[in-house]
Amino acid sequence: MSAASLRARYLGDAVATASPQQVLVMLYDRLTLDLERAQLAVEEGDRSRLNQELQHAQAIVLELLSSLQVDMWEGGPRLAALYNWLLSELVQANMKSDANRIRSCRQVVEPLRDAWRQAAASLAGVPS
């Protein structure tokens, strides 16, 4: 087996055996990584990589939005609105190669990731 196929299998197994909370944290981790990479791509003038990273980030936000059960808690509608804002900002950042929009998205996503990570750890009984 090649290294790439071993990595793919490992990642597939990790997701398949993860709790819903862990999957959510994994999505936020990858979204954060995509935004970091997109910011670097803007700085380096790599339009192709910027497009790739921001499209992947948009796919993650769409997944987060589609899996959100808005009516299950009072913060649901606000989180849905935030996801829609993120989508709009990511599209604009991609169209305009706008590092400021990417930075704004990171300023929203990173604290959310940290909060979800802490919540997932507390549900699992693991100190954060």
Secondary structure, DSSP 8 states (H G I E B T S, - for coil): --HHHHHHHHHHHHHHTS-HHHHHHHHHHHHHHHHHHHHHHHHHT-HHHHHHHHHHHHHHHHHHHHH--GGGSTTHHHHHHHHHHHHHHHHHHHHHT-HHHHHHHHHHHHHHHHHHHHHHHHHHT---
